[in-house]
Amino acid sequence: MADIDFDNPWILGAILITTYTLFTVGAEVFLLTGNIRAGLLRGIFLGTAFALLYLFLRSRYGKSTS
């Protein structure tokens, strides 16, 4: 089984967006109003925002190579 390269920002972003989308759709369907479209939009926007913030903070304050 191949390891997932979490240092690649595209892979990490895709994983974060997918995770947030699945979580918000599940919460919307099972706990809230049941509107799947609202869950999808909320998950995509939250996942994108978190991925961008995480990648920015990691590039600014993350581990140094020196």
C-alpha positions in Angstrom: 0.0 0.0 0.0 1.4 3.4 -1.0 1.8 6.1 1.5 -0.2 9.3 1.1 2.1 12.3 0.7 0.6 14.9 3.1 3.4 17.4 2.1 1.7 17.8 -1.3 -0.8 20.7 -0.9 -3.1 19.4 -3.6 -3.6 16.0 -2.0 -3.9 17.5 1.5 -6.5 20.1 0.2 -8.5 17.4 -1.5 -8.6 15.2 1.6 -9.6 18.1 3.8 -12.4 19.3 1.5 -13.7 15.8 1.1 -13.7 15.2 4.8 -15.5 18.5 5.6 -18.0 17.8 2.9 -18.8 14.3 4.1 -19.1 15.5 7.7 -21.4 18.5 6.9 -23.6 16.4 4.6 -24.0 13.7 7.2 -24.7 16.3 9.9 -27.2 18.1 7.7 -29.0 14.9 6.7 -29.1 13.1 10.1 -29.2 16.0 12.6 -30.4 19.2 10.9 -33.0 20.0 8.1 -32.0 17.3 5.6 -31.0 19.7 2.9 -28.2 18.0 1.1 -27.4 21.0 -1.1 -26.8 23.2 1.9 -24.5 20.5 3.4 -22.5 20.2 0.2 -22.0 24.0 -0.1 -21.1 24.4 3.5 -18.7 21.5 3.4 -17.0 22.7 0.2 -16.6 26.3 1.6 -15.5 25.2 5.1 -13.1 22.6 3.7 -11.5 25.1 1.3 -11.2 27.7 4.0 -9.6 25.3 6.4 -7.2 23.9 3.8 -6.1 27.3 2.7 -5.6 28.5 6.3 -3.8 25.3 7.3 -1.4 25.4 4.3 -0.7 29.1 4.9 0.1 28.5 8.6 2.2 25.5 7.8 4.2 27.4 5.2 4.7 30.3 7.6 5.3 28.6 10.9 5.9 25.0 9.9 9.1 22.9 10.2 12.2 24.5 8.6 14.5 22.5 6.4 17.7 24.3 7.6 
